[in-house]
């Protein structure tokens, strides 16, 4: 530095030094081209665009074809349950025992009646009973179910009870042998009455209302029922005991005045 002026003096490098600096710069440039461009971690550098593609588009990549519509896996579709059907004209009595397998095939509905008893009924007969009950209520007649389906085992328990209480002769006369009761079918229904908000339940009391029973019996065929024991067919008159046979058969029996046995005997 010149102490009088305070300005820097220019210093010229020797010619050999200038050549060395130029060579070093050229070598650095060659290394950068050969090794690629170094980018800090986390950053990306966009490469050249593919020819013929608009900016921002990518070439499609191979992928698996979409799965075809249909159930997953190789498991076959579940089969629809078989349609439920039952022989509403089945005859069960002393000479016609309950068909084999009936209790396994029957479908039952269960409810609690007005006196707190659990009652089971074949499902088709139960639906028809509810329609009948509603139609009677519209006429001011009120009914409920005393009993319907009774298993063979339950029938045997009744036989044993009556035999113990009243003796074997009484039980034989008034209680059906297990396997021969129409109640095993679930299609036989025993009704009781509700009169002036009073439950009429015992058989001897039920017999005191012939007018009400006449109203009930008059519309039974409309809902697929018949009066099973009208009297004169080998059984005493039981106004409470009705049987579901289906609307067509019930209508024909009522029109021709036939019992179930007579209807079946006359069938081709």
C-alpha positions in Angstrom: 0.0 0.0 0.0 1.3 3.5 -0.9 1.3 5.4 2.4 0.7 8.8 0.7 -2.3 8.0 -1.5 -4.0 5.0 0.5 -4.9 3.2 -2.8 -4.1 -0.4 -3.7 -1.5 -1.0 -6.4 -2.4 -3.5 -9.1 -0.2 -6.7 -9.2 0.1 -8.8 -12.3 0.5 -12.6 -12.1 3.2 -14.3 -14.0 2.1 -15.9 -17.3 2.7 -19.4 -16.0 0.4 -18.9 -13.0 -2.4 -17.8 -15.2 -2.1 -20.9 -17.3 -2.3 -23.1 -14.2 -5.5 -21.4 -13.0 -7.2 -21.9 -16.4 -6.3 -25.7 -16.4 -7.7 -26.2 -12.9 -11.0 -24.5 -13.9 -11.2 -26.8 -16.9 -10.7 -29.9 -14.8 -13.4 -28.9 -12.4 -15.9 -28.4 -15.2 -15.1 -31.9 -16.7 -15.6 -33.6 -13.3 -19.0 -31.9 -12.9 -20.2 -33.1 -16.3 -19.0 -36.7 -15.7 -20.4 -37.1 -12.2 -23.8 -35.5 -12.7 -25.3 -32.6 -10.7 -25.2 -33.0 -7.0 -28.4 -32.0 -5.2 -28.9 -31.6 -1.5 -30.8 -34.4 0.3 -34.6 -34.0 0.1 -34.5 -32.0 -3.2 -35.2 -33.2 -6.7 -34.2 -31.9 -10.1 -36.6 -32.2 -13.0 -35.2 -34.1 -15.9 -35.8 -33.4 -19.5 -39.4 -34.0 -20.7 -40.3 -37.0 -22.8 -40.6 -36.0 -26.4 -44.2 -35.8 -27.6 -45.8 -35.6 -24.2 -47.3 -32.5 -22.7 -45.6 -31.0 -19.7 -46.7 -32.6 -16.4 -47.8 -36.0 -18.0 -46.2 -39.3 -17.2 -45.8 -42.4 -19.2 -48.3 -45.1 -18.3 -47.0 -48.0 -16.2 -47.9 -51.6 -16.5 -50.5 -52.9 -13.9 -52.6 -56.0 -13.3 -55.9 -56.1 -15.2 -59.0 -55.1 -13.0 -60.8 -58.0 -11.3 -63.9 -59.2 -13.0 -67.2 -58.6 -11.3 -68.6 -61.5 -9.3 -68.3 -63.2 -5.9 -64.9 -63.2 -4.4 -63.1 -66.4 -4.2 -64.1 -69.8 -5.6 -66.9 -70.5 -3.1 -70.3 -71.2 -4.8 -73.3 -69.0 -4.1 -75.3 -70.3 -1.1 -78.4 -72.2 -2.0 -81.8 -70.7 -1.2 -83.6 -72.5 1.6 -86.4 -74.8 0.4 -89.9 -73.3 0.4 -91.9 -74.2 3.4 -95.0 -76.2 2.8 -97.1 -78.5 4.9 -100.0 -80.8 4.3 -102.9 -78.9 5.9 -105.3 -81.8 5.2 -103.2 -84.4 7.2 -105.5 -86.7 9.2 -104.3 -87.8 12.6 -106.5 -89.9 14.9 -106.6 -93.4 16.5 -106.1 -95.1 13.1 -103.9 -92.5 11.4 -100.9 -91.8 13.6 -98.8 -88.7 13.1 -96.5 -89.0 10.0 -92.9 -89.7 10.6 -90.7 -86.6 10.8 -93.6 -84.2 11.2 -92.3 -82.6 14.4 -88.9 -82.0 12.7 -90.4 -80.3 9.6 -93.1 -78.2 11.2 -92.5 -74.5 11.8 -94.1 -73.0 14.9 -95.1 -69.6 16.2 -95.2 -69.0 19.9 -97.0 -66.4 22.0 -98.4 -65.8 25.4 -102.2 -65.9 25.8 -104.5 -63.9 28.0 -104.1 -66.3 31.0 -100.3 -66.3 30.7 -99.8 -69.7 29.0 -97.3 -70.2 26.2 -99.0 -71.4 23.1 -97.4 -72.8 20.0 -99.1 -72.9 16.6 -98.1 -74.0 13.1 -97.1 -70.7 11.4 -99.6 -70.8 8.5 -102.5 -71.6 10.8 -101.3 -68.9 13.2 -101.4 -66.2 10.5 -104.9 -67.3 9.6 -106.0 -67.3 13.2 -104.8 -63.7 13.7 -106.9 -62.7 10.7 -109.9 -64.6 12.1 -109.4 -63.0 15.5 -109.3 -59.5 14.0 -112.5 -60.1 12.0 -114.3 -61.4 15.1 -113.2 -58.4 17.2 -114.7 -56.1 14.6 -118.0 -57.9 15.3 -117.6 -57.5 19.0 -116.6 -61.2 19.6 -113.3 -61.7 21.4 -111.4 -65.0 21.5 -108.0 -66.3 22.5 -106.1 -69.6 22.2 -106.1 -72.2 24.9 -103.9 -74.7 23.2 -102.7 -75.7 19.7 -99.5 -77.6 19.1 -98.7 -80.4 21.5 -95.7 -82.7 21.1 -95.9 -86.4 21.4 -93.8 -86.2 24.6 -96.2 -83.6 26.1 -99.2 -85.8 25.2 -97.6 -88.7 27.1 -97.2 -86.5 30.1 -101.0 -85.7 30.0 -101.8 -89.4 29.8 -99.6 -90.1 32.8 -101.2 -87.2 34.8 -104.8 -88.3 34.0 -104.0 -91.9 34.7 -102.6 -91.0 38.1 -105.5 -88.7 39.0 -108.5 -90.4 37.5 -107.4 -94.0 36.7 -106.5 -95.7 33.4 -110.1 -96.2 32.3 -110.8 -92.4 32.4 -107.5 -91.5 30.7 -108.2 -94.0 27.9 -111.7 -92.6 27.3 -110.8 -88.9 27.3 -107.1 -88.5 26.4 -105.7 -89.5 23.0 -102.8 -91.9 22.9 -99.5 -90.2 22.2 -99.0 -89.9 18.4 -102.7 -90.0 17.6 -103.7 -86.5 18.8 -104.6 -83.9 16.2 -102.9 -81.3 18.3 -99.5 -82.9 17.3 -100.0 -81.3 13.8 -100.1 -77.7 15.2 -103.2 -77.2 13.0 -105.8 -77.9 15.7 -106.7 -74.9 17.8 -108.8 -74.8 21.0 -110.4 -71.4 21.6 -111.7 -69.7 24.7 -113.9 -66.6 25.0 -113.6 -63.2 26.6 -117.1 -61.9 27.4 -117.7 -58.5 29.0 -114.0 -58.4 29.9 -114.3 -61.7 31.7 -112.3 -64.8 30.6 -114.5 -67.8 29.9 -112.1 -70.7 30.0 -113.6 -73.9 31.3 -115.4 -76.2 28.9 -118.6 -76.3 30.9 -118.7 -72.5 31.0 -117.9 -72.2 27.3 -120.9 -74.3 26.4 -123.1 -71.5 27.9 -122.6 -69.2 24.9 -124.2 -70.9 21.8 -124.9 -67.6 20.2 -121.3 -66.5 20.3 -120.1 -69.8 18.9 -122.6 -69.6 16.1 -121.1 -66.2 15.1 -117.6 -67.7 15.2 -118.5 -70.8 13.2 -120.2 -68.8 10.5 -117.0 -67.2 9.3 -114.5 -70.0 9.9 -114.3 -71.1 6.3 -113.4 -67.5 5.2 -110.1 -68.0 7.0 -109.4 -71.6 6.2 -110.9 -73.2 9.3 -113.5 -75.8 10.0 -115.4 -76.8 13.1 -113.6 -80.1 13.7 -116.1 -81.9 16.0 -119.7 -80.7 15.1 -121.2 -83.8 16.7 -122.5 -86.9 15.0 -119.2 -88.0 13.6 -118.1 -90.3 16.5 -116.9 -87.4 18.7 -118.9 -85.2 21.1 -119.6 -81.6 20.1 -116.7 -79.3 20.8 -117.5 -75.7 19.8 -114.0 -74.5 20.7 -112.1 -77.0 18.7 -111.3 -75.7 15.2 -108.9 -77.0 12.5 -107.0 -75.3 9.8 -107.3 -76.9 6.4 -106.9 -74.0 4.0 -109.5 -71.7 2.4 -110.3 -73.8 -0.6 -110.9 -77.1 1.4 -112.7 -75.2 4.2 -115.1 -73.5 1.7 -115.9 -76.8 0.0 -116.5 -78.6 3.3 -118.8 -75.9 4.5 -120.8 -75.8 1.3 -121.2 -79.6 1.1 -121.6 -80.1 4.9 -118.6 -82.5 5.1 -116.3 -83.4 8.0 -112.6 -83.8 7.3 -112.9 -87.6 7.2 -115.8 -87.4 4.7 -114.0 -84.8 2.6 -110.8 -86.9 2.4 -112.8 -90.1 1.6 -114.7 -88.3 -1.2 -111.5 -86.9 -2.8 -110.5 -88.6 -6.1 
